[in-house]
Amino acid sequence: MAKDKIPTSRIARTAKVSSLAAGQAARHLGTRATNIARSEEGRSAALEKRHVEAAEQIVTALGTMKGAAMKLGQVMSFLDVGLVPEEHREEFQRKLAKLRDAAPNVSFAGMRKVIEDELGGTLKDHFAEFDSEAIAAASIGQVYRARLHDGRVVAVKVQYPGVAAAVRADMQNLGIILRLMKRIAPGLDVKTTADEIRSRIYDELDYELEAQNQRSLARIFKGHPFIVVPAVVSDLSAEKVLVTEFVEGEGFDSVKESDQATRDRLGEIIFRFYFGCMYRHRQFSGDPHPGNFLQMPDGRVAFLDFGLFKVMPKHLIDLELETQRAGHEGDAQRLWEIWAEGGLLKQPDKFRPDKLLSQFLDATWWYLTDEEIELVPEIATQVMIDMADPRSTHFGQMRHETLPADHIFGRRVETLTLAVLGQLSATANWHRIAREWMYGDPPVTELGRQEAEFYG
């Protein structure tokens, strides 16, 4: 196979993924049959074993993909924060990291051809200087540093040749992978989830759409005291090439070694950006990832990569905020009514309001509890275990829930933001910050006061 060629055939991969799904289904039936004669402890152990097998097969199935492996490795990266028992977690983290780093081996000549085909003319027609060494690998492309003829330094994101066709072929197999996923997360609506993921990832193949997303947030945050969204160079952006203002700063791994005050400040900024975008502006990046922000020398934080993006209808954001208020206030009956009316419960009469509240707070307590909390990696892990592990007291109840597709990326943003904050060991009263959009309260932190002045 030629070096620059990314395989796009679905047939062989479909056969392999289908055999994985069939094997998992057979094991599921076998487990159910054997469980009849097992004790409660034995059933729990068997379910956990099947749970581990399903996660193993999902990772293996992702590994059969060529175009979408990196992106799906990110979309499903919640697998490395708790959906597998601790003794297996390190191995899954290693496998997922390998998927996320599985960039195609494409020569610069191949990438240059993409740029020239998309923009027309030669590289020198558009750039005074262009460094052929990539400075970063995106999920479906690479990022280069260049200088325009007017002197501006820019970042140039270029899509791998052939990756769009490969991703589209891989997306045909997504339903099979999600059926495996349902073994772990029983409340998953496979069809609507598949449609939502396909839609978001197809959007991500279009850099013109990403440029539009980035321009939208750049307008919102223009002049913001501590958040930067780099400007887009619109006349040099196309379907497979995106040119933006170049920003420099410390990466996440470096900031992670800073003192507590620096980490707390970055944590609050990250929390304000991802949660604030969702609940204040109803549009947000779906990819809180350590590689997607830089701390600039002046203390501001630049946020990058807006391919995985979601715009939420107002009524759904209102429903989520109402749910959070009910959760914080401990109003189990009101929470049950909101979820029943909102269609999140398949059979509302099967749910006890107190158990529903307990399940909800297990996922959200860290920002609904009115006290200072230090977030550590184990908290993100515990949240995921509580919500999706077969040992969880909520596991049976979740089988009667359905998570609408529109909410999926919101939950992903919350969980991955928590995971990032946990890696920073950031400390704050997260609830007092969240009250700004939950209740319209005045800010209680210095960053909050700066942001309130900006919005005012």
Buried (B, 14 or more C-beta within 10 A) or exposed (E): EEEBEBBBEBEEBBEBBEEBBEEBEEBBEEBEEEBEEBEEEEBBBBBBBBBBBBBBBBBBBBBBBBBBBBBBBBBBBBBBBBBBBEEBBEEBBEBBEBBBEBBBEBEBEBBBBBBBEBBEEEBEEBBEEBEEEBEBBBBBBBBBBBBBEEEBEBBBBBBBBBBBBBBBBBBEBBBBBBBBBBBBBBBBBBEBBBBBBBEBBBBBBBBEBBBBBBBBBBEBBEEBEBBBBBBBBEEBBBBBBBBBBBBEBBEBEEBBEBEEEBBBBBBBBBBBBBBBBBBBBBBBBBBBBBBBBBBBEEEBBBBBBBBBBBEBEEEBBEBBBBBBBBBBEEBBEBBBBBBBEBEBBEEBEEBEBEBBBBBBBBBBBBBBBEEEBBBBBEBBBBBBBBBBBBEBEBBEBBEBBBBBBBBBBBBBBBBBBBBBBBBBBBBBBBBBBBBBBBEEEEBEBEBBEEBEEBEE
